[in-house]
Amino acid sequence: MKLGSESMEIEKKDIDFLTEESGFTEDSDDEFYEHFRFTADKGQSLLRVDKFLVDRIEHASRNRIRLASDAGFIRANNKPVKCNYRVKPCDVITVVMDRPRRELEIIPEDIPLQIVYEDNDVMVINKPSGLVVHPGHGNYTGTLVNAIAWRWKDQPDFDSRDPRLGLVHRIDKDTSGLLVAAKNPEAKTNLGLQFFNKTTQRKYLALVWGIVKNDEGRIEGNIGRDPKDKMRMIVFPDGENGKPAVTHYRVLERLGYVTLIECRLETGRTHQIRVHLKYIGHTLFNDERYGGNEIVKGTHHAKYKQFIRNCMEICPRQALHAQTLGFIHPKTGKEMFFESPLPDDMNQLIEKWRNFVI
């Protein structure tokens, strides 16, 4: 969506997060950036917010404002509102995004992609670890979005600057696994609503430090940015800060000082799985940002230390993989379900731990 000279990404995810694990991400909670701010006059008569903004943002249309409001990016007094919201005197109306305000040209780049499925509406991608999803924060080229732009560049209706196309959700750079991209605005709107309504199916495989006692469990705790380290997220157990987050887990295999688990996301805050697992004392193996690249469990004997170093050389990133993705096809209404096998680095890592405990 184009609002004035700025692009607004219409991702109909849960308005409380953009993410990623991502996602974001997977994909990012608490990473909304203000692009426009207007304060209604004291004498402001009641006026629909879409009309209010169309009159103030160059080149904006009411349809585009509607899409933005559906995505939760139009706010009145810091609360998301629909396009029929009536602006009152002294209301503060803002337009936010999940990235800083700037002009960004998406340069198509010939980066190989593993396409799991593709038709005229959607494309499902199996992302390798190490590949950044979106340009930004020092990674303006060489990203998954640049690769998608290259793959779609010859389509007559494709415009790499149009954020109504492309990825609907995210996962972290060093997380591997499945993502879905929309090839037209209608598909993105539909898929975005599915993420918004939490009707998609997303499961991750994770190798964590320590022996997880319960066979299954539920982790609940508000997630927000760590005030002491802006690159990290933390759990606020008092519930007064951060955004609500819920992760379900199930133990698949206990392997000495580590455990292989399956995680199912109920919400999608930034680093959600990584933060929630650390919160319950089971940091992801080799998750450098959250301390998983140290020996968290086990002995300090030289032989064991060397074993851990070898493990981290085999899998030089957090041991997290977006294994399954399910959604309803935006055009056919058919239920789609995809599964990605564990990548070689995690397979080898798990096998090494299996041999260690024999």
N, C-alpha and C positions, 0 to 999 in steps of 0.2 A: 504494500500500500504506500502511496506517495502522499505525504503531507508536507506541503511547501517544498523545500529543497531537501527534505530528509526522508529516508526510507523508514517505514514502520513495519516490523515483522508481525504478521498476523498468525500467531501460533495459539490455537485455542486449547491451551493446556489449562490445568488447574490454575486459576488466577493467583493462587498463593505461591506458585513456584514456576521456575522456568528451568527446568532442568533436567537434568540430567543425569543423577546417575540416570543425573544426568539426566541422572543423568543425568547431567546439563548437565547431569548433567549435569547426570547425567542430565543437564543438562543441568537460570540459576536463581535460587532463592536469595532474597536480600540483594540482588544485583539489578534492580530496576533503576534506570537512569532517566531523569526528567528531560524531555525534549521541548515541551511547550508548557507555559504557565500563564494563566489569565485569571485576574481577580474581578469578579462582577462588581459593577458600581453599586452604591447604596440605593440608587433608584432603579436598579435592574428589575424589569417586569419578568414574570415567569416565562421562560423560553426553553424549548427543548435543547438539550446539550448538543445534539448534532447540528442544529441550526446555529447555535451559539458559536461553535467551532468553525463551521463553514465560513462564517462571516469574518473570521479572524485569522485563518490559516490559508495562505495562498495556494491555489490549485487543489484544495481539498474538496471532496464531494461528500454528500450525505451518505452515500453507499459505503464509501471508504471509512467514514467515521463509524458507521454501524458495525462494520467488520472489526474495527479496532475496539469498540465497546464490547462486542461479543467476546473478544479475547481478553478483556479485563484491563486494557491499556488506557482507557479513558476513566479518569477519576475525579470525583468531587469531594473536596475536603479529605483527600487521601484514601477514599474508599471507591472501589470500582463501581461504575454505574452503567446502566443500559442507555441506548441512544434516546429513549423517551424520557429520561430524567429531566426534570424541570429546574433550570438554573435559577437560584434565588439570589437576592441581594447579598453581596459580600462573599458568595461562594468562591472557593479557589478551585479552578478547573485545571487539571494537568493531563498531559499526554506523556506516557512513560514507555520505555523500551528496555530490553535486556542487555543493551550495550550502549556505550557513551555516544552522544550525538556527534556525528562526523559524517562526512561524505566517504563512502567506501565503494570502490569499483571492484567487482568480483572478476578476476582475470581467469578465463578458462585455462586449465593446465592439464596436460596429458598425463594424469596419474592413474595407474591401473586400479580398478575396483573389482571386487568380487561381488557380482550381482547374483543374488539368490532368486529373485523374481522380478519381472518387469512387464507392465502392460501400458496402455495409454493413459492410465491414471496414477499408478503408484510404482515405486521401485523400492525393493528391499535389499539392503546392502549389508554384507558381513564385514565390518570394519576391523582392520588389524590394530593391535596395540601400537602406540607411537604416532598415530595419525590424528592430528587436531581436527575437530569437527568444523568449527566456524572460524573465519578470519577474526583477528582481534588480539589484543594483549601481546603484541609483538609477533604474532603469527598471521601475517596478512596474505601470505601465499602458501602453497603446499598443503592446503587443507582439503577436507572432504568436500566442502562446498565448491572449491575451485575445480575439483575432479568432476563433480556433478555438472558444473557449468560447461566443461569440455564435452562431456558425453551428450548433453542436450543442446549444444550450441547450434546445430543445424536444423533444429525444429523451428518451423516458421513462427510460432507464437511464443517462443522462449525468449525471455529477457532476463539476463543474469542479475540485473539490478532490481527485479521485481520480487520482493520478499514474500509475495503470496504463493510462490513456488518453493520447492525444496524441502529441507528437513523439517519435520514436525516436532522432533525431540532430539535429545543429545545424550551422549555418554562421554566420560572423561577421555582425554588423550591416551592415557595408558591403560584404559579398559578396552577389551576387545568385544566384538559381538554385533548384534543385529540392530539396525536402524531402518525406519521407513521414511521415504521422501515422496512428496506429492508433486505431480507433473502438471497440475492445473489448479486454479484458485478454488474451484468447487471441491476437489479432492482434499485440499489442505484444510478447508473449512470443516469438512465432515470429519476427517481424521483428528483435527484439533479438538473438536467437541468430544470425541471419544476419549481422548486423554483428559480433557476437562472433567468429564463425567466418571472417570476412573473405570471405564469398561474395557480397556485394553488389558492384555495379559502379558506380563513381563516377569521373567525369572532369570536369576543370575546364579552362577556357580562361583564360590569363593573358597579359598584356602585361608584359614585364619589361625593365628597363634593360640595355643592352649587347647585343652580338651573341653569342648562344650558339653556341659553336664546333661541338660535336658535334650531329649530327642527332637523336640520342636518348641518353638516359642514365638512370642510377639514382643517386639521392642517398640516402645512408644516414648517420645520425648521431643520437645520443640527444638528445632535446629536453626541456628543463626550464625552469623559471622563472629569469629573469636575477636573480641576487642583488643586482645594483645597481639594478634597475628592475623592480618587481613587475608592471608592466603589460606587460612584454615577455617573450618566450621566446627562448632561445638554444640553439645546438647545443653539446653537450659531446663533442668528438671523442674524448676518452680513453675514453668509454663507462662511466666510473665514476659518473656522475651522470645525471639525467634518465631518460627512458624511450625504448626503441628506436623508431625511426621510419624509414620507407622511402617515398620518393616516386619515381615513374617519370615521365619527361618525354619529349616528342617535339616537335621544332621544326616549326611549321606555316608560318611566314613570317618572314623577316628584313627589317627595315624601318629601315635606317640605323642609328640609335643605340638601337633597341629591337628586341625579338624577340617574336613571337606564338608561344606554346607551348601544348601540351596536357599536363596533369598527371593522372596516375592514382595514387590513394592506395592504398597497401598497408596502412598504418595510419592512424590518425586523431587525431593529437595536436593540442593547442591551437595554432592559427596554423601548422600544419605546413607548408603550401605556402609561406606568407610567410617563415617562418624558414629552411626548407631552401634556398629560392631566394636569399635574402640570403647564406646561408652559402657558396654557390658563386659569389657575386659578381654576382648578377642579381636585385636587389631588384625587387619588384613596382612598376610605374609608379604614382606618386602614393600609395604606401603611407606615410602620414605617420608611423605608429608606428615603422616600420623604416627611415626615411630616404629613402623613394622619392619624397617630395614635393620633393626638391632635384634640381638638375641633376647627375645621376650620370655621365652620358656626354654627350659633345658639346662644343661650343665655349661661350665666354662672351661672344660677340658680342651686342649689344643685340637684333638681329633674332631670333636663336635664342632668347634669353631670353623674348622676347615670344611666340614660337611655343609654347614650353613652358607659359607662363602660360595661353595660350589653350587648350592641350590639357587642362590641369588644370581649367579652368573648364568645359570640355565634359564631362569625367568627374571630378567632384570627390570621388573615393574610390579605393581600391585597385582596380586593373583586374583583377578576379578574378570568374569566373562559374562556378557549378556547372552544367555543361551537361547531363550525362547522369546518370541514376540507374536502376539495374536491380536487381531482386530477384524472389524467388519469392513469388507470392501466398500469404498465410498460410492460406487456406482451400481454394482450388482447386488449388494446386500449380503453376499456370501461371506461366511466366516472363514477367515484366512489364518493359518497357523504355521509358523516357521521355527525351525530349530537349527542351531549352529553347533557343530561339534567343538569340543575343547581344542584350542590351538595347540601346536606342538610344544610350545614352551611350558604351558601349564600341564599338559599331559606328562612331559618328562619330569617336571617338578613333583607331581603327585606320585609317579612311579618310583622316583628316588626315595621319597618318604616311605613308600610301601616296603621297599627293600631295606630301609633303615630299621623298621620295626620288626622285621622277620627274626 
